[in-house]
Amino acid sequence: MPWPSKIITSFEIAKPEGVQDESRFYGPYNALLNYLFPFEQDFIVVPQYKRPQQSRSVDFTTIFIVSRNEHPVFFMEIKPSNHIQQIFFFFF
């Protein structure tokens, strides 16, 4: 299923060269999830913001949870694009 051009464009705009701020992707991912899980089919997309354990940090974790009839069916945590290097380092 091809994505609409507006969603593709929103991801392209969100990723300028050298910027590692994952919050730029919150809007594009919200649009994509609402496209894939339509409200008309009883899905709800809700961003959840989790505070860190220590109150000194201002770094929040954002998780998008997709529910249907009050039951979670999908979730996704947004990480900065350079996080993929940390994942590969962990496994290899």
PDB file of N, CA, C and O in Angstrom:
ATOM      1  N   MET A   1       0.837  -1.158   0.000  1.00  0.00           N
ATOM      2  CA  MET A   1       0.000   0.000   0.000  1.00  0.00           C
ATOM      3  C   MET A   1       0.896   1.240   0.000  1.00  0.00           C
ATOM      4  O   MET A   1       1.593   1.489   0.984  1.00  0.00           O
ATOM      5  N   PRO A   2       0.892   2.008  -1.065  1.00  0.00           N
ATOM      6  CA  PRO A   2       1.738   3.209  -1.104  1.00  0.00           C
ATOM      7  C   PRO A   2       1.190   4.294  -0.184  1.00  0.00           C
ATOM      8  O   PRO A   2      -0.021   4.455  -0.034  1.00  0.00           O
ATOM      9  N   TRP A   3       2.102   5.026   0.420  1.00  0.00           N
ATOM     10  CA  TRP A   3       1.706   6.114   1.306  1.00  0.00           C
ATOM     11  C   TRP A   3       1.349   7.341   0.487  1.00  0.00           C
ATOM     12  O   TRP A   3       1.910   7.540  -0.591  1.00  0.00           O
ATOM     13  N   PRO A   4       0.435   8.165   0.968  1.00  0.00           N
ATOM     14  CA  PRO A   4       0.115   9.411   0.280  1.00  0.00           C
ATOM     15  C   PRO A   4       1.341  10.323   0.222  1.00  0.00           C
ATOM     16  O   PRO A   4       2.184  10.306   1.119  1.00  0.00           O
ATOM     17  N   SER A   5       1.427  11.106  -0.828  1.00  0.00           N
ATOM     18  CA  SER A   5       2.590  11.979  -1.016  1.00  0.00           C
ATOM     19  C   SER A   5       2.742  12.988   0.118  1.00  0.00           C
ATOM     20  O   SER A   5       3.866  13.379   0.434  1.00  0.00           O
ATOM     21  N   LYS A   6       1.648  13.420   0.737  1.00  0.00           N
ATOM     22  CA  LYS A   6       1.740  14.382   1.842  1.00  0.00           C
ATOM     23  C   LYS A   6       2.460  13.780   3.047  1.00  0.00           C
ATOM     24  O   LYS A   6       3.190  14.480   3.749  1.00  0.00           O
ATOM     25  N   ILE A   7       2.260  12.496   3.287  1.00  0.00           N
ATOM     26  CA  ILE A   7       2.954  11.847   4.404  1.00  0.00           C
ATOM     27  C   ILE A   7       4.430  11.703   4.083  1.00  0.00           C
ATOM     28  O   ILE A   7       5.274  11.969   4.940  1.00  0.00           O
ATOM     29  N   ILE A   8       4.756  11.292   2.884  1.00  0.00           N
ATOM     30  CA  ILE A   8       6.158  11.175   2.474  1.00  0.00           C
ATOM     31  C   ILE A   8       6.853  12.521   2.579  1.00  0.00           C
ATOM     32  O   ILE A   8       7.972  12.609   3.083  1.00  0.00           O
ATOM     33  N   THR A   9       6.193  13.568   2.105  1.00  0.00           N
ATOM     34  CA  THR A   9       6.765  14.909   2.168  1.00  0.00           C
ATOM     35  C   THR A   9       6.985  15.350   3.602  1.00  0.00           C
ATOM     36  O   THR A   9       7.995  15.989   3.894  1.00  0.00           O
ATOM     37  N   SER A  10       6.066  15.029   4.508  1.00  0.00           N
ATOM     38  CA  SER A  10       6.230  15.437   5.904  1.00  0.00           C
ATOM     39  C   SER A  10       7.457  14.784   6.536  1.00  0.00           C
ATOM     40  O   SER A  10       8.127  15.412   7.355  1.00  0.00           O
ATOM     41  N   PHE A  11       7.768  13.529   6.172  1.00  0.00           N
ATOM     42  CA  PHE A  11       8.985  12.879   6.667  1.00  0.00           C
ATOM     43  C   PHE A  11      10.233  13.504   6.064  1.00  0.00           C
ATOM     44  O   PHE A  11      11.239  13.664   6.755  1.00  0.00           O
ATOM     45  N   GLU A  12      10.183  13.859   4.786  1.00  0.00           N
ATOM     46  CA  GLU A  12      11.332  14.493   4.143  1.00  0.00           C
ATOM     47  C   GLU A  12      11.634  15.853   4.757  1.00  0.00           C
ATOM     48  O   GLU A  12      12.798  16.200   4.954  1.00  0.00           O
ATOM     49  N   ILE A  13      10.607  16.615   5.058  1.00  0.00           N
ATOM     50  CA  ILE A  13      10.785  17.934   5.672  1.00  0.00           C
ATOM     51  C   ILE A  13      11.325  17.804   7.092  1.00  0.00           C
ATOM     52  O   ILE A  13      12.096  18.653   7.538  1.00  0.00           O
ATOM     53  N   ALA A  14      10.936  16.765   7.800  1.00  0.00           N
ATOM     54  CA  ALA A  14      11.330  16.581   9.196  1.00  0.00           C
ATOM     55  C   ALA A  14      12.794  16.215   9.367  1.00  0.00           C
ATOM     56  O   ALA A  14      13.322  16.321  10.474  1.00  0.00           O
ATOM     57  N   LYS A  15      13.469  15.786   8.297  1.00  0.00           N
ATOM     58  CA  LYS A  15      14.846  15.310   8.434  1.00  0.00           C
ATOM     59  C   LYS A  15      15.836  16.187   7.666  1.00  0.00           C
ATOM     60  O   LYS A  15      16.359  15.765   6.635  1.00  0.00           O
ATOM     61  N   PRO A  16      16.097  17.398   8.155  1.00  0.00           N
ATOM     62  CA  PRO A  16      17.147  18.198   7.517  1.00  0.00           C
ATOM     63  C   PRO A  16      18.527  17.640   7.854  1.00  0.00           C
ATOM     64  O   PRO A  16      18.690  16.935   8.851  1.00  0.00           O
ATOM     65  N   GLU A  17      19.505  17.953   7.031  1.00  0.00           N
ATOM     66  CA  GLU A  17      20.875  17.465   7.229  1.00  0.00           C
ATOM     67  C   GLU A  17      21.406  17.837   8.604  1.00  0.00           C
ATOM     68  O   GLU A  17      21.303  18.991   9.019  1.00  0.00           O
ATOM     69  N   GLY A  18      21.972  16.870   9.308  1.00  0.00           N
ATOM     70  CA  GLY A  18      22.661  17.112  10.561  1.00  0.00           C
ATOM     71  C   GLY A  18      21.779  17.288  11.788  1.00  0.00           C
ATOM     72  O   GLY A  18      22.309  17.440  12.889  1.00  0.00           O
ATOM     73  N   VAL A  19      20.481  17.275  11.649  1.00  0.00           N
ATOM     74  CA  VAL A  19      19.586  17.457  12.793  1.00  0.00           C
ATOM     75  C   VAL A  19      19.234  16.093  13.367  1.00  0.00           C
ATOM     76  O   VAL A  19      18.800  15.203  12.635  1.00  0.00           O
ATOM     77  N   GLN A  20      19.419  15.923  14.680  1.00  0.00           N
ATOM     78  CA  GLN A  20      19.166  14.633  15.334  1.00  0.00           C
ATOM     79  C   GLN A  20      18.020  14.715  16.338  1.00  0.00           C
ATOM     80  O   GLN A  20      17.979  13.926  17.282  1.00  0.00           O
ATOM     81  N   ASP A  21      17.104  15.636  16.159  1.00  0.00           N
ATOM     82  CA  ASP A  21      16.015  15.849  17.113  1.00  0.00           C
ATOM     83  C   ASP A  21      14.805  15.001  16.722  1.00  0.00           C
ATOM     84  O   ASP A  21      14.151  15.268  15.714  1.00  0.00           O
ATOM     85  N   GLU A  22      14.511  13.970  17.534  1.00  0.00           N
ATOM     86  CA  GLU A  22      13.410  13.061  17.191  1.00  0.00           C
ATOM     87  C   GLU A  22      12.050  13.735  17.266  1.00  0.00           C
ATOM     88  O   GLU A  22      11.096  13.256  16.654  1.00  0.00           O
ATOM     89  N   SER A  23      11.939  14.842  18.009  1.00  0.00           N
ATOM     90  CA  SER A  23      10.641  15.504  18.125  1.00  0.00           C
ATOM     91  C   SER A  23      10.147  16.052  16.784  1.00  0.00           C
ATOM     92  O   SER A  23       8.951  16.297  16.625  1.00  0.00           O
ATOM     93  N   ARG A  24      11.040  16.245  15.828  1.00  0.00           N
ATOM     94  CA  ARG A  24      10.638  16.703  14.489  1.00  0.00           C
ATOM     95  C   ARG A  24       9.787  15.641  13.775  1.00  0.00           C
ATOM     96  O   ARG A  24       9.057  15.960  12.838  1.00  0.00           O
ATOM     97  N   PHE A  25       9.881  14.388  14.216  1.00  0.00           N
ATOM     98  CA  PHE A  25       9.142  13.297  13.574  1.00  0.00           C
ATOM     99  C   PHE A  25       7.797  12.994  14.237  1.00  0.00           C
ATOM    100  O   PHE A  25       7.051  12.154  13.733  1.00  0.00           O
ATOM    101  N   TYR A  26       7.469  13.645  15.340  1.00  0.00           N
ATOM    102  CA  TYR A  26       6.207  13.359  16.018  1.00  0.00           C
ATOM    103  C   TYR A  26       5.008  13.611  15.105  1.00  0.00           C
ATOM    104  O   TYR A  26       4.096  12.785  15.041  1.00  0.00           O
ATOM    105  N   GLY A  27       5.001  14.722  14.412  1.00  0.00           N
ATOM    106  CA  GLY A  27       3.896  15.045  13.500  1.00  0.00           C
ATOM    107  C   GLY A  27       3.771  14.064  12.347  1.00  0.00           C
ATOM    108  O   GLY A  27       2.680  13.546  12.106  1.00  0.00           O
ATOM    109  N   PRO A  28       4.883  13.786  11.607  1.00  0.00           N
ATOM    110  CA  PRO A  28       4.794  12.818  10.518  1.00  0.00           C
ATOM    111  C   PRO A  28       4.352  11.425  10.976  1.00  0.00           C
ATOM    112  O   PRO A  28       3.542  10.784  10.305  1.00  0.00           O
ATOM    113  N   TYR A  29       4.875  10.952  12.113  1.00  0.00           N
ATOM    114  CA  TYR A  29       4.456   9.631  12.593  1.00  0.00           C
ATOM    115  C   TYR A  29       2.995   9.633  13.031  1.00  0.00           C
ATOM    116  O   TYR A  29       2.287   8.647  12.825  1.00  0.00           O
ATOM    117  N   ASN A  30       2.539  10.724  13.630  1.00  0.00           N
ATOM    118  CA  ASN A  30       1.137  10.818  14.015  1.00  0.00           C
ATOM    119  C   ASN A  30       0.244  10.764  12.775  1.00  0.00           C
ATOM    120  O   ASN A  30      -0.776  10.074  12.772  1.00  0.00           O
ATOM    121  N   ALA A  31       0.627  11.494  11.722  1.00  0.00           N
ATOM    122  CA  ALA A  31      -0.144  11.471  10.472  1.00  0.00           C
ATOM    123  C   ALA A  31      -0.146  10.071   9.854  1.00  0.00           C
ATOM    124  O   ALA A  31      -1.187   9.591   9.405  1.00  0.00           O
ATOM    125  N   LEU A  32       1.022   9.415   9.832  1.00  0.00           N
ATOM    126  CA  LEU A  32       1.121   8.068   9.255  1.00  0.00           C
ATOM    127  C   LEU A  32       0.263   7.067  10.027  1.00  0.00           C
ATOM    128  O   LEU A  32      -0.467   6.279   9.426  1.00  0.00           O
ATOM    129  N   LEU A  33       0.350   7.100  11.355  1.00  0.00           N
ATOM    130  CA  LEU A  33      -0.428   6.151  12.154  1.00  0.00           C
ATOM    131  C   LEU A  33      -1.928   6.385  12.007  1.00  0.00           C
ATOM    132  O   LEU A  33      -2.703   5.429  11.975  1.00  0.00           O
ATOM    133  N   ASN A  34      -2.342   7.646  11.917  1.00  0.00           N
ATOM    134  CA  ASN A  34      -3.762   7.932  11.707  1.00  0.00           C
ATOM    135  C   ASN A  34      -4.218   7.521  10.311  1.00  0.00           C
ATOM    136  O   ASN A  34      -5.392   7.215  10.108  1.00  0.00           O
ATOM    137  N   TYR A  35      -3.301   7.513   9.354  1.00  0.00           N
ATOM    138  CA  TYR A  35      -3.626   7.024   8.013  1.00  0.00           C
ATOM    139  C   TYR A  35      -3.763   5.496   8.014  1.00  0.00           C
ATOM    140  O   TYR A  35      -4.693   4.948   7.422  1.00  0.00           O
ATOM    141  N   LEU A  36      -2.828   4.819   8.682  1.00  0.00           N
ATOM    142  CA  LEU A  36      -2.835   3.351   8.714  1.00  0.00           C
ATOM    143  C   LEU A  36      -3.920   2.777   9.628  1.00  0.00           C
ATOM    144  O   LEU A  36      -4.440   1.689   9.381  1.00  0.00           O
ATOM    145  N   PHE A  37      -4.255   3.526  10.695  1.00  0.00           N
ATOM    146  CA  PHE A  37      -5.262   3.095  11.662  1.00  0.00           C
ATOM    147  C   PHE A  37      -6.350   4.167  11.725  1.00  0.00           C
ATOM    148  O   PHE A  37      -6.326   4.996  12.634  1.00  0.00           O
ATOM    149  N   PRO A  38      -7.299   4.177  10.790  1.00  0.00           N
ATOM    150  CA  PRO A  38      -8.277   5.267  10.687  1.00  0.00           C
ATOM    151  C   PRO A  38      -9.256   5.331  11.857  1.00  0.00           C
ATOM    152  O   PRO A  38      -9.694   4.310  12.388  1.00  0.00           O
ATOM    153  N   PHE A  39      -9.577   6.549  12.234  1.00  0.00           N
ATOM    154  CA  PHE A  39     -10.555   6.807  13.281  1.00  0.00           C
ATOM    155  C   PHE A  39     -11.913   6.217  12.909  1.00  0.00           C
ATOM    156  O   PHE A  39     -12.656   5.757  13.777  1.00  0.00           O
ATOM    157  N   GLU A  40     -12.230   6.232  11.628  1.00  0.00           N
ATOM    158  CA  GLU A  40     -13.516   5.704  11.160  1.00  0.00           C
ATOM    159  C   GLU A  40     -13.664   4.208  11.417  1.00  0.00           C
ATOM    160  O   GLU A  40     -14.778   3.684  11.412  1.00  0.00           O
ATOM    161  N   GLN A  41     -12.542   3.518  11.641  1.00  0.00           N
ATOM    162  CA  GLN A  41     -12.583   2.087  11.949  1.00  0.00           C
ATOM    163  C   GLN A  41     -12.343   1.838  13.448  1.00  0.00           C
ATOM    164  O   GLN A  41     -11.893   0.765  13.849  1.00  0.00           O
ATOM    165  N   ASP A  42     -12.652   2.843  14.251  1.00  0.00           N
ATOM    166  CA  ASP A  42     -12.599   2.768  15.720  1.00  0.00           C
ATOM    167  C   ASP A  42     -11.189   2.691  16.304  1.00  0.00           C
ATOM    168  O   ASP A  42     -11.017   2.225  17.431  1.00  0.00           O
ATOM    169  N   PHE A  43     -10.187   3.136  15.561  1.00  0.00           N
ATOM    170  CA  PHE A  43      -8.835   3.214  16.111  1.00  0.00           C
ATOM    171  C   PHE A  43      -8.612   4.593  16.714  1.00  0.00           C
ATOM    172  O   PHE A  43      -9.166   5.585  16.241  1.00  0.00           O
ATOM    173  N   ILE A  44      -7.801   4.648  17.755  1.00  0.00           N
ATOM    174  CA  ILE A  44      -7.396   5.897  18.393  1.00  0.00           C
ATOM    175  C   ILE A  44      -5.875   5.883  18.498  1.00  0.00           C
ATOM    176  O   ILE A  44      -5.297   4.918  18.997  1.00  0.00           O
ATOM    177  N   VAL A  45      -5.228   6.943  18.032  1.00  0.00           N
ATOM    178  CA  VAL A  45      -3.773   7.101  18.148  1.00  0.00           C
ATOM    179  C   VAL A  45      -3.517   8.133  19.237  1.00  0.00           C
ATOM    180  O   VAL A  45      -3.973   9.273  19.144  1.00  0.00           O
ATOM    181  N   VAL A  46      -2.779   7.726  20.274  1.00  0.00           N
ATOM    182  CA  VAL A  46      -2.533   8.612  21.410  1.00  0.00           C
ATOM    183  C   VAL A  46      -1.041   8.643  21.721  1.00  0.00           C
ATOM    184  O   VAL A  46      -0.448   7.607  22.024  1.00  0.00           O
ATOM    185  N   PRO A  47      -0.426   9.831  21.647  1.00  0.00           N
ATOM    186  CA  PRO A  47       0.976   9.925  22.094  1.00  0.00           C
ATOM    187  C   PRO A  47       1.033   9.922  23.621  1.00  0.00           C
ATOM    188  O   PRO A  47       0.245  10.600  24.280  1.00  0.00           O
ATOM    189  N   GLN A  48       1.954   9.169  24.167  1.00  0.00           N
ATOM    190  CA  GLN A  48       2.168   9.096  25.611  1.00  0.00           C
ATOM    191  C   GLN A  48       3.561   9.650  25.897  1.00  0.00           C
ATOM    192  O   GLN A  48       4.532   9.244  25.257  1.00  0.00           O
ATOM    193  N   TYR A  49       3.664  10.553  26.832  1.00  0.00           N
ATOM    194  CA  TYR A  49       4.945  11.142  27.188  1.00  0.00           C
ATOM    195  C   TYR A  49       5.345  10.621  28.558  1.00  0.00           C
ATOM    196  O   TYR A  49       4.665  10.880  29.551  1.00  0.00           O
ATOM    197  N   LYS A  50       6.440   9.892  28.610  1.00  0.00           N
ATOM    198  CA  LYS A  50       6.921   9.315  29.865  1.00  0.00           C
ATOM    199  C   LYS A  50       8.095  10.136  30.380  1.00  0.00           C
ATOM    200  O   LYS A  50       9.060  10.384  29.657  1.00  0.00           O
ATOM    201  N   ARG A  51       8.000  10.554  31.637  1.00  0.00           N
ATOM    202  CA  ARG A  51       9.093  11.294  32.243  1.00  0.00           C
ATOM    203  C   ARG A  51      10.207  10.342  32.642  1.00  0.00           C
ATOM    204  O   ARG A  51       9.956   9.176  32.948  1.00  0.00           O
ATOM    205  N   PRO A  52      11.436  10.838  32.639  1.00  0.00           N
ATOM    206  CA  PRO A  52      12.548   9.987  33.086  1.00  0.00           C
ATOM    207  C   PRO A  52      12.449   9.708  34.581  1.00  0.00           C
ATOM    208  O   PRO A  52      11.750  10.416  35.306  1.00  0.00           O
ATOM    209  N   GLN A  53      13.148   8.678  35.034  1.00  0.00           N
ATOM    210  CA  GLN A  53      13.132   8.297  36.447  1.00  0.00           C
ATOM    211  C   GLN A  53      13.684   9.404  37.337  1.00  0.00           C
ATOM    212  O   GLN A  53      13.145   9.674  38.410  1.00  0.00           O
ATOM    213  N   GLN A  54      14.761  10.044  36.888  1.00  0.00           N
ATOM    214  CA  GLN A  54      15.380  11.106  37.681  1.00  0.00           C
ATOM    215  C   GLN A  54      14.786  12.442  37.272  1.00  0.00           C
ATOM    216  O   GLN A  54      14.652  12.724  36.081  1.00  0.00           O
ATOM    217  N   SER A  55      14.434  13.255  38.232  1.00  0.00           N
ATOM    218  CA  SER A  55      13.782  14.526  37.930  1.00  0.00           C
ATOM    219  C   SER A  55      14.742  15.569  37.377  1.00  0.00           C
ATOM    220  O   SER A  55      14.298  16.640  36.963  1.00  0.00           O
ATOM    221  N   ARG A  56      16.035  15.297  37.356  1.00  0.00           N
ATOM    222  CA  ARG A  56      17.002  16.273  36.855  1.00  0.00           C
ATOM    223  C   ARG A  56      16.999  16.355  35.333  1.00  0.00           C
ATOM    224  O   ARG A  56      17.325  17.410  34.788  1.00  0.00           O
ATOM    225  N   SER A  57      16.658  15.327  34.654  1.00  0.00           N
ATOM    226  CA  SER A  57      16.714  15.282  33.191  1.00  0.00           C
ATOM    227  C   SER A  57      15.441  15.874  32.591  1.00  0.00           C
ATOM    228  O   SER A  57      14.363  15.772  33.176  1.00  0.00           O
ATOM    229  N   VAL A  58      15.578  16.494  31.418  1.00  0.00           N
ATOM    230  CA  VAL A  58      14.408  17.014  30.701  1.00  0.00           C
ATOM    231  C   VAL A  58      14.115  16.172  29.463  1.00  0.00           C
ATOM    232  O   VAL A  58      13.302  16.555  28.622  1.00  0.00           O
ATOM    233  N   ASP A  59      14.777  15.029  29.358  1.00  0.00           N
ATOM    234  CA  ASP A  59      14.608  14.149  28.206  1.00  0.00           C
ATOM    235  C   ASP A  59      13.381  13.262  28.411  1.00  0.00           C
ATOM    236  O   ASP A  59      13.349  12.450  29.335  1.00  0.00           O
ATOM    237  N   PHE A  60      12.372  13.418  27.551  1.00  0.00           N
ATOM    238  CA  PHE A  60      11.148  12.638  27.651  1.00  0.00           C
ATOM    239  C   PHE A  60      11.145  11.546  26.591  1.00  0.00           C
ATOM    240  O   PHE A  60      11.728  11.707  25.519  1.00  0.00           O
ATOM    241  N   THR A  61      10.494  10.446  26.896  1.00  0.00           N
ATOM    242  CA  THR A  61      10.282   9.389  25.928  1.00  0.00           C
ATOM    243  C   THR A  61       8.867   9.520  25.397  1.00  0.00           C
ATOM    244  O   THR A  61       7.917   9.642  26.170  1.00  0.00           O
ATOM    245  N   THR A  62       8.723   9.495  24.070  1.00  0.00           N
ATOM    246  CA  THR A  62       7.402   9.588  23.464  1.00  0.00           C
ATOM    247  C   THR A  62       7.059   8.260  22.821  1.00  0.00           C
ATOM    248  O   THR A  62       7.815   7.731  22.007  1.00  0.00           O
ATOM    249  N   ILE A  63       5.909   7.732  23.199  1.00  0.00           N
ATOM    250  CA  ILE A  63       5.410   6.477  22.652  1.00  0.00           C
ATOM    251  C   ILE A  63       4.035   6.745  22.052  1.00  0.00           C
ATOM    252  O   ILE A  63       3.181   7.352  22.698  1.00  0.00           O
ATOM    253  N   PHE A  64       3.821   6.295  20.827  1.00  0.00           N
ATOM    254  CA  PHE A  64       2.499   6.363  20.217  1.00  0.00           C
ATOM    255  C   PHE A  64       1.818   5.028  20.444  1.00  0.00           C
ATOM    256  O   PHE A  64       2.362   3.980  20.096  1.00  0.00           O
ATOM    257  N   ILE A  65       0.629   5.063  21.025  1.00  0.00           N
ATOM    258  CA  ILE A  65      -0.144   3.846  21.263  1.00  0.00           C
ATOM    259  C   ILE A  65      -1.403   3.902  20.407  1.00  0.00           C
ATOM    260  O   ILE A  65      -2.146   4.883  20.441  1.00  0.00           O
ATOM    261  N   VAL A  66      -1.635   2.834  19.638  1.00  0.00           N
ATOM    262  CA  VAL A  66      -2.841   2.718  18.823  1.00  0.00           C
ATOM    263  C   VAL A  66      -3.756   1.722  19.513  1.00  0.00           C
ATOM    264  O   VAL A  66      -3.366   0.586  19.780  1.00  0.00           O
ATOM    265  N   SER A  67      -4.980   2.159  19.800  1.00  0.00           N
ATOM    266  CA  SER A  67      -5.954   1.295  20.476  1.00  0.00           C
ATOM    267  C   SER A  67      -7.213   1.167  19.631  1.00  0.00           C
ATOM    268  O   SER A  67      -7.538   2.030  18.816  1.00  0.00           O
ATOM    269  N   ARG A  68      -7.901   0.070  19.856  1.00  0.00           N
ATOM    270  CA  ARG A  68      -9.216  -0.146  19.246  1.00  0.00           C
ATOM    271  C   ARG A  68     -10.121  -0.727  20.316  1.00  0.00           C
ATOM    272  O   ARG A  68      -9.813  -1.758  20.914  1.00  0.00           O
ATOM    273  N   ASN A  69     -11.233  -0.062  20.550  1.00  0.00           N
ATOM    274  CA  ASN A  69     -12.164  -0.470  21.608  1.00  0.00           C
ATOM    275  C   ASN A  69     -11.454  -0.616  22.949  1.00  0.00           C
ATOM    276  O   ASN A  69     -11.671  -1.577  23.686  1.00  0.00           O
ATOM    277  N   GLU A  70     -10.606   0.356  23.246  1.00  0.00           N
ATOM    278  CA  GLU A  70      -9.866   0.440  24.509  1.00  0.00           C
ATOM    279  C   GLU A  70      -8.849  -0.683  24.718  1.00  0.00           C
ATOM    280  O   GLU A  70      -8.447  -0.944  25.852  1.00  0.00           O
ATOM    281  N   HIS A  71      -8.425  -1.357  23.631  1.00  0.00           N
ATOM    282  CA  HIS A  71      -7.401  -2.394  23.699  1.00  0.00           C
ATOM    283  C   HIS A  71      -6.228  -1.980  22.816  1.00  0.00           C
ATOM    284  O   HIS A  71      -6.418  -1.705  21.631  1.00  0.00           O
ATOM    285  N   PRO A  72      -5.018  -1.931  23.373  1.00  0.00           N
ATOM    286  CA  PRO A  72      -3.856  -1.574  22.556  1.00  0.00           C
ATOM    287  C   PRO A  72      -3.621  -2.620  21.462  1.00  0.00           C
ATOM    288  O   PRO A  72      -3.660  -3.822  21.724  1.00  0.00           O
ATOM    289  N   VAL A  73      -3.376  -2.150  20.239  1.00  0.00           N
ATOM    290  CA  VAL A  73      -3.096  -3.049  19.121  1.00  0.00           C
ATOM    291  C   VAL A  73      -1.717  -2.801  18.517  1.00  0.00           C
ATOM    292  O   VAL A  73      -1.208  -3.631  17.764  1.00  0.00           O
ATOM    293  N   PHE A  74      -1.113  -1.659  18.847  1.00  0.00           N
ATOM    294  CA  PHE A  74       0.186  -1.307  18.267  1.00  0.00           C
ATOM    295  C   PHE A  74       0.795  -0.205  19.121  1.00  0.00           C
ATOM    296  O   PHE A  74       0.078   0.654  19.635  1.00  0.00           O
ATOM    297  N   PHE A  75       2.126  -0.226  19.276  1.00  0.00           N
ATOM    298  CA  PHE A  75       2.802   0.895  19.919  1.00  0.00           C
ATOM    299  C   PHE A  75       4.144   1.112  19.252  1.00  0.00           C
ATOM    300  O   PHE A  75       4.720   0.199  18.661  1.00  0.00           O
ATOM    301  N   MET A  76       4.636   2.352  19.358  1.00  0.00           N
ATOM    302  CA  MET A  76       5.891   2.711  18.713  1.00  0.00           C
ATOM    303  C   MET A  76       6.567   3.802  19.537  1.00  0.00           C
ATOM    304  O   MET A  76       5.936   4.795  19.899  1.00  0.00           O
ATOM    305  N   GLU A  77       7.848   3.617  19.830  1.00  0.00           N
ATOM    306  CA  GLU A  77       8.624   4.629  20.536  1.00  0.00           C
ATOM    307  C   GLU A  77       9.481   5.361  19.519  1.00  0.00           C
ATOM    308  O   GLU A  77      10.124   4.732  18.679  1.00  0.00           O
ATOM    309  N   ILE A  78       9.494   6.680  19.590  1.00  0.00           N
ATOM    310  CA  ILE A  78      10.255   7.501  18.659  1.00  0.00           C
ATOM    311  C   ILE A  78      11.643   7.738  19.244  1.00  0.00           C
ATOM    312  O   ILE A  78      11.778   8.193  20.380  1.00  0.00           O
ATOM    313  N   LYS A  79      12.675   7.425  18.460  1.00  0.00           N
ATOM    314  CA  LYS A  79      14.064   7.625  18.857  1.00  0.00           C
ATOM    315  C   LYS A  79      14.753   8.501  17.815  1.00  0.00           C
ATOM    316  O   LYS A  79      14.304   8.561  16.671  1.00  0.00           O
ATOM    317  N   PRO A  80      15.847   9.187  18.195  1.00  0.00           N
ATOM    318  CA  PRO A  80      16.583   9.957  17.204  1.00  0.00           C
ATOM    319  C   PRO A  80      17.212   9.030  16.161  1.00  0.00           C
ATOM    320  O   PRO A  80      17.462   7.856  16.434  1.00  0.00           O
ATOM    321  N   SER A  81      17.460   9.563  14.979  1.00  0.00           N
ATOM    322  CA  SER A  81      17.944   8.717  13.884  1.00  0.00           C
ATOM    323  C   SER A  81      19.309   8.104  14.166  1.00  0.00           C
ATOM    324  O   SER A  81      19.607   7.028  13.648  1.00  0.00           O
ATOM    325  N   ASN A  82      20.148   8.754  14.971  1.00  0.00           N
ATOM    326  CA  ASN A  82      21.457   8.162  15.271  1.00  0.00           C
ATOM    327  C   ASN A  82      21.358   7.009  16.267  1.00  0.00           C
ATOM    328  O   ASN A  82      22.358   6.342  16.529  1.00  0.00           O
ATOM    329  N   HIS A  83      20.182   6.764  16.824  1.00  0.00           N
ATOM    330  CA  HIS A  83      19.984   5.666  17.773  1.00  0.00           C
ATOM    331  C   HIS A  83      20.188   4.302  17.109  1.00  0.00           C
ATOM    332  O   HIS A  83      20.545   3.334  17.782  1.00  0.00           O
ATOM    333  N   ILE A  84      19.966   4.220  15.809  1.00  0.00           N
ATOM    334  CA  ILE A  84      20.134   2.943  15.100  1.00  0.00           C
ATOM    335  C   ILE A  84      21.575   2.430  15.215  1.00  0.00           C
ATOM    336  O   ILE A  84      21.797   1.220  15.238  1.00  0.00           O
ATOM    337  N   GLN A  85      22.545   3.335  15.286  1.00  0.00           N
ATOM    338  CA  GLN A  85      23.941   2.924  15.456  1.00  0.00           C
ATOM    339  C   GLN A  85      24.142   2.262  16.811  1.00  0.00           C
ATOM    340  O   GLN A  85      24.912   1.308  16.921  1.00  0.00           O
ATOM    341  N   GLN A  86      23.460   2.753  17.849  1.00  0.00           N
ATOM    342  CA  GLN A  86      23.567   2.151  19.173  1.00  0.00           C
ATOM    343  C   GLN A  86      22.962   0.751  19.182  1.00  0.00           C
ATOM    344  O   GLN A  86      23.475  -0.135  19.865  1.00  0.00           O
ATOM    345  N   ILE A  87      21.896   0.542  18.448  1.00  0.00           N
ATOM    346  CA  ILE A  87      21.273  -0.776  18.373  1.00  0.00           C
ATOM    347  C   ILE A  87      22.208  -1.765  17.697  1.00  0.00           C
ATOM    348  O   ILE A  87      22.382  -2.881  18.185  1.00  0.00           O
ATOM    349  N   PHE A  88      22.817  -1.367  16.570  1.00  0.00           N
ATOM    350  CA  PHE A  88      23.741  -2.255  15.868  1.00  0.00           C
ATOM    351  C   PHE A  88      24.949  -2.572  16.732  1.00  0.00           C
ATOM    352  O   PHE A  88      25.421  -3.709  16.724  1.00  0.00           O
ATOM    353  N   PHE A  89      25.462  -1.605  17.474  1.00  0.00           N
ATOM    354  CA  PHE A  89      26.602  -1.839  18.351  1.00  0.00           C
ATOM    355  C   PHE A  89      26.239  -2.846  19.433  1.00  0.00           C
ATOM    356  O   PHE A  89      27.065  -3.686  19.791  1.00  0.00           O
ATOM    357  N   PHE A  90      25.024  -2.779  19.958  1.00  0.00           N
ATOM    358  CA  PHE A  90      24.580  -3.686  21.003  1.00  0.00           C
ATOM    359  C   PHE A  90      24.537  -5.120  20.510  1.00  0.00           C
ATOM    360  O   PHE A  90      24.887  -6.031  21.261  1.00  0.00           O
ATOM    361  N   PHE A  91      24.118  -5.352  19.271  1.00  0.00           N
ATOM    362  CA  PHE A  91      23.952  -6.705  18.760  1.00  0.00           C
ATOM    363  C   PHE A  91      25.217  -7.288  18.153  1.00  0.00           C
ATOM    364  O   PHE A  91      25.308  -8.504  17.985  1.00  0.00           O
ATOM    365  N   PHE A  92      26.186  -6.462  17.823  1.00  0.00           N
ATOM    366  CA  PHE A  92      27.380  -6.995  17.158  1.00  0.00           C
ATOM    367  C   PHE A  92      28.617  -6.833  17.968  1.00  0.00           C
ATOM    368  O   PHE A  92      29.696  -7.236  17.534  1.00  0.00           O
TER     369      PHE A  92
END
